[in-house]
């Protein structure tokens, strides 16, 4: 009996495909709480049962947007079924990614510190 060989980086490729497809599917949402969303990353569990989809927001309220995306997760997952050629399409969990927000805050603090230093 021959064993199926694991495909290297398959999880990464699937996460990458989910990221692209989810970004397209979100554009079809009519919910006003979903602002200008950018999918920043996707983490898929080893069994492909769950995927955490991280997003940043250019315009909109993060908590409301996160709630709206999680409410629409079933709809988005159905869209993935039609696009992905995998046996199990993961359950999606949307999570606001504060990385860009923190980067902006740090940049502001650095500018402030540099301005203060320049005065001295």
C-alpha positions as CSV (number, residue, x, y, z in Angstrom):
1,X,0.0,0.0,0.0
2,X,1.4,3.4,-1.0
3,X,1.1,6.3,1.3
4,X,0.1,9.7,-0.1
5,X,3.1,12.0,0.3
6,X,2.4,15.3,2.1
7,X,2.6,18.2,-0.3
8,X,5.3,20.7,0.9
9,X,3.9,24.1,1.9
10,X,0.4,23.0,1.1
11,X,-0.9,24.8,4.2
12,X,0.8,28.0,3.1
13,X,-0.5,27.8,-0.4
14,X,-4.1,27.1,0.8
15,X,-3.8,30.0,3.3
16,X,-2.6,32.3,0.5
17,X,-5.4,31.2,-1.8
18,X,-8.0,31.8,1.0
19,X,-6.5,35.2,1.6
20,X,-7.0,36.2,-2.1
21,X,-10.5,34.7,-2.4
22,X,-11.8,36.1,0.9
23,X,-10.6,39.6,-0.2
24,X,-12.6,39.2,-3.4
25,X,-15.7,37.8,-1.7
26,X,-15.7,40.6,0.9
27,X,-16.2,43.1,-1.9
28,X,-19.6,41.5,-2.6
29,X,-20.9,42.1,0.9
30,X,-23.6,44.7,1.2
31,X,-23.2,45.3,5.0
32,X,-22.5,49.0,5.7
33,X,-20.4,48.0,8.7
34,X,-17.8,46.5,6.5
35,X,-15.5,49.4,5.5
36,X,-12.4,49.4,3.4
37,X,-10.9,46.1,4.5
38,X,-7.5,44.6,3.7
39,X,-6.8,41.0,4.5
40,X,-3.4,41.0,6.2
41,X,-3.0,37.3,6.7
42,X,-4.6,33.9,7.2
43,X,-3.6,31.1,9.6
44,X,-5.1,27.6,8.8
45,X,-5.1,24.9,11.4
46,X,-3.2,21.7,10.4
47,X,-6.5,19.8,9.8
48,X,-7.9,22.7,7.7
49,X,-10.9,22.8,9.9
50,X,-10.5,26.5,10.9
51,X,-8.9,29.6,9.5
52,X,-8.2,32.8,11.3
53,X,-8.5,35.7,8.9
54,X,-6.7,38.8,10.0
55,X,-7.7,42.2,8.5
56,X,-6.9,45.8,8.8
57,X,-9.3,48.7,8.2
58,X,-8.7,51.9,6.3
59,X,-12.2,53.3,6.9
60,X,-14.7,52.0,9.4
61,X,-15.2,50.9,13.0
62,X,-13.0,47.8,13.8
63,X,-15.3,46.1,16.3
64,X,-18.4,46.6,14.1
65,X,-16.6,45.4,11.0
66,X,-15.2,42.3,12.8
67,X,-18.8,41.5,14.0
68,X,-20.2,41.9,10.5
69,X,-17.4,39.8,8.9
70,X,-18.0,37.0,11.4
71,X,-21.7,37.1,10.8
72,X,-21.0,36.8,7.0
73,X,-18.4,34.1,7.6
74,X,-20.8,31.3,6.4
75,X,-21.7,33.2,3.3
76,X,-18.0,33.8,2.5
77,X,-17.2,30.1,3.3
78,X,-19.8,29.1,0.8
79,X,-18.1,31.3,-1.8
80,X,-14.8,29.5,-1.0
81,X,-16.4,26.1,-1.6
82,X,-16.9,27.1,-5.2
83,X,-13.4,28.4,-5.6
84,X,-11.1,26.1,-3.6
85,X,-10.3,22.6,-4.8
86,X,-9.8,21.1,-1.4
87,X,-11.8,18.5,0.5
88,X,-12.4,20.6,3.6
89,X,-13.0,24.3,3.5
90,X,-12.2,25.7,6.9
91,X,-14.6,27.6,9.2
92,X,-13.6,31.2,9.0
93,X,-12.9,33.4,12.1
94,X,-12.2,37.1,11.4
95,X,-9.9,39.0,13.7
96,X,-9.0,42.7,13.5
97,X,-5.2,43.1,13.0
98,X,-3.9,46.0,15.1
99,X,-0.4,45.8,13.6
100,X,-0.8,48.8,11.2
101,X,-2.6,50.8,13.9
102,X,0.3,50.1,16.3
103,X,2.9,51.0,13.7
104,X,1.2,54.4,13.1
105,X,1.2,55.0,16.9
106,X,4.9,54.2,17.2
107,X,5.7,56.4,14.2
108,X,3.9,59.3,15.9
109,X,5.8,58.7,19.1
110,X,9.1,58.5,17.3
111,X,8.3,61.8,15.5
112,X,7.4,63.4,18.8
113,X,10.6,62.2,20.5
114,X,12.7,63.4,17.6
115,X,11.0,66.8,17.6
116,X,11.5,67.1,21.4
117,X,15.2,66.1,21.0
118,X,15.7,68.7,18.2
119,X,14.5,71.5,20.5
120,X,17.0,70.5,23.1
